[in-house]
Amino acid sequence: MNRLSRRTVLRAAAASTVFPLFTISGTRASGRVIGANDTVRVGVTGIKGRGGSHISAFTEMEKVQLTYLIDVDSSLFDSRAKGVENRIGSRPTCVQDVRQALDDKSLDAISIATPNHWHSLITIWACQAGKDVYVEKPISHNIFEGRKCVEAAKKYSRIVQHGTQSRSETNWAREIAAVHSGKYGKLLVSKGSASKAGSGRTSIGFKSVEPPPATLNFDIWLGPAPEQPFHQNIVHYNWHWFWDFGNGEIGNQGVHQMDIARWGIKGATLPTKVYSVGGRLLPEGPDQAQTPNMQLGVMEFGETLLVFEVRGLVGDKKRPEWPNDVSNSFYTTEGVIKGNRFHPKDGGAPQPLEVPEGEGRVAPGGAFGSFVAAIRSRRPEDVNCDAEVAHYSAALCHLPNISYRLGSQGTYDKARGAIGNNTEVVAVLERIRDNCKAAGVPVDKTVYTVGPTLTFDPKTERFTGGELADEANKFISRDYRKPYVVPETV
C-alpha cells in the first residue's frame, strides 16, 4: 500500500470514530522478522522531558536506528534532530502527527513519552499498524484504556514494554522474591510512597487563556481530551495536575512505587476495595491544578492491604525534617522488608535478604535493552513489564483517584474517622497532617477530601454495589473527542 498523504489521513480520520485515524498500512502479517544483524528502526513520540531519555537510550544501541522524532511542538525539532544526527550520523524525520510515522512500513517500533492521555491510543494504533511499543508510565489514562492495550498487544502479536523501570532491576526482583518466599513472615501491608519535591507539587498559580504558540498543534496535543482553550499551565509539564490529561502524582512518580507495591503481593491483579483521602493542600491556598498533592490510597487484596502515600510539600531546605520519600516497604508478621534488608520486629539487627535459588532474575539489558531484545526474539515474555502487568499497576493509580473524585470535604477528624485503625494507614494520614503544618498550611483552614470506600470486581474490572458504584463506573472510561477515540474493539 502506498503511503497516505496527510490530507488523506485526516479525511479518513473524520470518517471513522471507531477504527484508528489512518488506514493501517502495517498489520500482523506485514511486521517484518528482525534478525540479530538487522537494524531496528524506532520512532520516539514526545521528545521533550522524558523523551530525551528515550532518544539517548536508542541512539546508544548498536543496530538500532532512530528514524522518526514526533512531537506536536515543532520548535523542538531542530535541536533534537541535530543531536541525533551528531550521534548516529543520520538525521531523523520530524513530524507533528504520529499517524504519519505509523503509516511508514519501514518503522519497526514506536517509543511513547507523550502526556498520559495519549499513551493508550498511540499504543493501540501502533499495534494495529504492526509496530512494537515502548510506552511510558502509566500505560493508560483510565482503566478501560489499559485493558484495550492488553487486547491490542495480544491480537496483533506485538511486543509492548512499559516504562516502570524497576521491573528491569535485579535488586527489586530479589527483594520481591524474598517477600514472596514467606521466610520473613506473612505479608500484611505492602506500602509505597511517592513523596517528592518538584514542579507542580507546590503551587502552580494561575495562567490565563491565550492563543497557543504557532509551533504547537494544540488540536493534536488535546487528542482524546475534551475541547478547551490553551493556557501555559498545561503545556509542557503541569498537565500532570489536570484530570483531562494526567493522573496526579500517584499516576506520575507514584506508578513506579505502585507497581512495586503490587508486585510484592503475590498473584495480585486488582483489589476488591479501595478508598482515598487527601487534598490540594498548599500554604498559598488554591491554585489552578485539580489533582491532590497530598493523598492516602488504600486497597484491599484479601488479607493484605496496599497502602500508598503521596506528600508534595517535601524537600524544602526550610523543612529538613520532611525529606523526599520515594520508597517501598513490606510489613510482615515478623518485621519489615525494606532496602534489601529484613528488619525484625523484635528490634534485632537488620539482615541481608536470602533469596530462593533461581529467583530474583530479570531479562538483561535494562528497560530499553530488553525491549529491543524482545523485538528480535518475538517473545512477549522476554520483556520485564508487558502490557498486562502495566495495566494492573496503572489501574491501581486510577482506583484511588476515582474514590477521591467522589469524595466529600471535611476536617482532619472526619478523615481520621473514615480510615479505621490500621497502624500504617493511620501513620500516613498523620504524616500528611504534620507535613502540612510544617509547610505552613493553616490547620484551621485545612479541608480534606474524604473518598468513599468502593467495592470492585477484579474480573469484570467494574465497581459493584448500587448508585455509588454507578457513579464510580463513569470514571472507568471517558467521553472521547472525535476523531481521537479509543475503540471498544481493537
LINMOKA-V425558 format. One record per pair of residues at least 6 apart in sequence whose C-alpha atoms are under 8 Angstrom apart, sorted by the first residue. I is the first residue (numbers start at 1). GAP is how many residues later the second one is. Records with the same first field share a line. If there is no record, write none. Layout:
I=GAP  GAP
This chain:
1=24
3=22  100  101
4=99
6=94
9=12  13  14  90
10=11  12
12=9  10  11
13=7  8  9  470
14=7  468  469
16=467
17=465  466  467  468  470
18=467  468  469  470  471
19=468  471
20=105  465  467
21=78  462  463
22=77  81
23=80
24=79  104  105
25=78  79  80  104
26=77  79  102  103  104  105
27=100  101  102  103  129
28=100  101  102  128  129
29=101
30=100
31=77  99  100
32=76
33=343
34=6  341  342
35=341
36=340
37=26
38=25
39=24  25  26
40=23  24  25  68  69  332
41=23  24  25  26  65  66  67  68
42=16  22  23  24  25  26  65  66  67  68  69
43=23  24  25  26  27  58  64  66  67  68
44=7  10  11  22  24  25  26  66  67  68  69
45=6  24  25  26  53  65  66  67  68  69
46=23  24  25  26  66  67  68  69
47=8  22  23  24  29  33  66  67
48=28
50=63
51=61  62  63
54=57  59
55=11  29
57=311
58=6  7  8  310
59=6  7  25  28  29
65=23
66=18  26
67=24  25  26  40
68=24  25  26  27  33
69=8  12  23  24  25  26
70=24  25  26  27  28  31
71=6  23  24  25  26  27
72=23  24  25  143  144  145  146  148  149
73=23  142  143  144
74=21  22  141  142
75=140  141
77=17
81=10  11  13
82=9
84=6  7  8
85=6  7
95=6
96=121
97=123
98=24
101=6
102=23  24  27  29
103=26
107=24
108=22  23  24
109=17  22  23  24  25
110=16  21  22  23  24
111=22  23  24  25
112=7  10  11  21  22  23  24
113=6  22  23
114=22
115=124  125  130  131
116=21  22  23  24  25  124  129  130  131
117=23  24  106  107  108  127  128  129
118=23  105  106
119=16  17  19  20  21  22
120=19  20  21  25  26  28  29  366
121=24  363  364  365
123=10  12  26
124=24  25  28  29  366
126=6  7
127=6  25  26  29  30  31
128=24  28  362
130=26  28
131=27
132=26  27  28  243
133=25  26  27  28
134=26  27  28  29  234  237
135=25  26  27  28
136=26  27  28
137=25  26  27  114  115  118  119  253  257
138=24  25  113  114  117  252  256
139=7  23  248  251  252  255
140=6  251  254  255
141=104  105  106  257
142=253  256  333  334  335  336
143=248  251  252  255  318  333  334
144=332  333
145=332  341
146=241  242  244  245  246  248  249
147=241  244
148=339  340  341  342
149=238  242
150=237  238  241
151=339
152=6  338
153=6  7  234
158=220  222
159=212  215  216  219  220  221  224  227
160=211  220  223  226  227
161=206  210  222  223  224  225  226
162=223  224  225  228
163=204  222
164=91  92  95  221  226
165=91  201  202
166=6  90  94
167=6  93  195  200  217  218
168=194  195  196  198  199  216  217
169=193  197
170=190  191  192
171=169  189
172=88  188
173=186  187  188  189
174=166  181  185  186  187
175=162  165  178  180  185
176=87  88  184
177=178  179  182  183
178=6  175  176  177  178
179=8  85  151  158
180=84  85  86
181=174  175
184=148  149  150  151  158
185=147  148  149  150
186=146  147  148
187=78  117  143  144  145  146
188=115  116  117  142  143  144  145
189=115  116  117  118  141  142  143  235
190=71  72  74  75  114  115  116  117  138  139  140  141
191=70  115  116  117  118  137  138  139  140
192=62  65  66  68  69  114  115  116  117  134  135  136  137
193=61  64  115  116  117  132  133  134  135
194=55  56  59  60  63  115  116  117  131  132  133
195=114  115  116  117  119  129  130  131
196=115  116  117  118  119  127  128  129  130
197=115  116  117  118  119  127
199=39
200=38  41
201=48  92  111  112
202=80  91  110  111
203=79  81  83  84
204=29  34  83  84  85
205=82  83
206=27  81  82
207=24  25  26  81
208=23  24
209=20  21  22  23
210=19  20  21
211=18  19  20
212=6  18  19
218=12
223=258  261
224=256  257  258  259  260  261  262
225=19  20  255  256
226=18  253  254  255
227=254
233=6
234=6  8
239=6  7
240=6  7  8  9  12
241=6  7  8  48  49  50  51
242=6  47  48  49
243=47  48
246=6
247=44  150  151  154
248=43  44  45
249=42  43  44  61
250=60  147
251=143  146  147
254=56  143
255=138  139  142
257=69  70  71
258=50  135  136  138  139
259=131  134  135
260=68
261=45  67  68
262=6  7  44  131
264=66
265=39
268=33
269=123  189
270=31  122  125  126  188
271=28  29  30  185  186  187
272=27  28  29  30  183  184  185  186
273=26  27  28  180  181  182  183
274=23  24  25  26  125  126  129  179  180  181  182
275=22  23  24  125  128  129  176  177  178  179
276=19  20  21  22  124  125  127  128  174  175  176  177
277=18  19  20  127  138  171  172  173  174
278=14  15  16  17  18  126  170  171  172
279=12  13  14  15  16  168  169  170
280=6  10  11  12  13  14
281=11  12  13  155  160  165  166
282=31  154  158  159
283=156  157  158  159
284=157
293=17  18  19  20
294=15  16  17  18  138
295=13  14  15  16  137
296=11  12  13  14  129  132  133
297=10  11  12  103
298=7  8  9  10  102  127
299=6  7  8  101
300=6
307=117  118
309=119
311=121  124
313=122  123  126
314=8  9  10  121
315=7  8  9
316=6  7
319=119  120
322=113
328=10
329=7  8  9  10
330=6  7  8
331=6
334=10  11
335=7  8  9  10  11
336=6  7  8  9
337=6
340=12  13
341=9  10  11  12
342=8  9  10  11
343=6  7  8
344=6
362=22
363=7  19  20  21
364=6
367=16  17
370=12  13  14
371=11  12
373=9
374=6  7  8  9
380=6
402=70  73
403=48  49  50  51  69
404=45  46  47  48
405=46
406=45  46  65  66
407=42  43  44  45
408=41  42  43
409=38  39  40  41
410=37  38  39  40
411=35  36  37
412=21  34  35  36
414=36
415=33  34  35
416=10  13
418=32
419=6  7
420=6
436=7
437=6
454=9  10  14  15
455=8  9  10  14
456=6  7  8
457=6  7
462=11  14
463=6  7  9  10
464=6
480=6
